[in-house]
Amino acid sequence: MREELLALIPEFDLIQDAGLREKTLQVWEAALARSGWTLAALAEMPFTLLINPCPASYIEHVRAVTLTALRAAEVFDEIYGDRVPLNVDYLLAGGLLHDIGKLLEYERGEDGLTVQSRHGQFLRHPFSGAALAAEFGLPEEVLHMIAAHAGEGDKMTRTAEATLINKADFMSFETLRDLRLKKQPSAKLG
């Protein structure tokens, strides 16, 4: 399964710190094992239940958020240099893990649709994702990114890396959501 995961999400290989990369992969493997989701199913699972129909899969969203945050970090490094110090390995791990709790928050319903699980009714993915990552010894900075990436993080001061993940996540969500909200200049009945 590890080879399939690395092929599906090549951004794991961008993490330079081998120990951090390994822990990040272990969190993914544990989430898959505990949830029952397969990699094939995640490539088809909608990344959110708030857009229906959802135009992007869970895997696409995780990759998009990770790469958007990385590209922003590269621009910041080019323009601001050392004035905005960023830990790129932590940023990558945070991007790859920001929604890992959704594997526990979501399940496939009897009708084949993705729905909120019983677990998800009690714990949203920022909480369950941070708890899962803590089990594998991810640094507190990465746990912070997972916990703070969604609305739950609006009441805390985010690190620079957590801000990049938060904004990349909402850029993805809001852009895809708004594709469905655009009004057409004409309409037809039926």
Secondary structure, DSSP 8 states (H G I E B T S, - for coil): -HHHHHHH-GGGGG---HHHHHHHHHHHHHHHHHH---HHHHTTSBS-SSSSS-SSBHHHHHHHHHHHHHHHHHHHHHHHGGGS---HHHHHHHHHHTTTTHHHHEEE-TTS-EEE-HHHHHS-HHHHHHHHHHHTT--HHHHHHHHHSSGGGGGS---HHHHHHHHHHHHHHHHHHHHHH---SS----
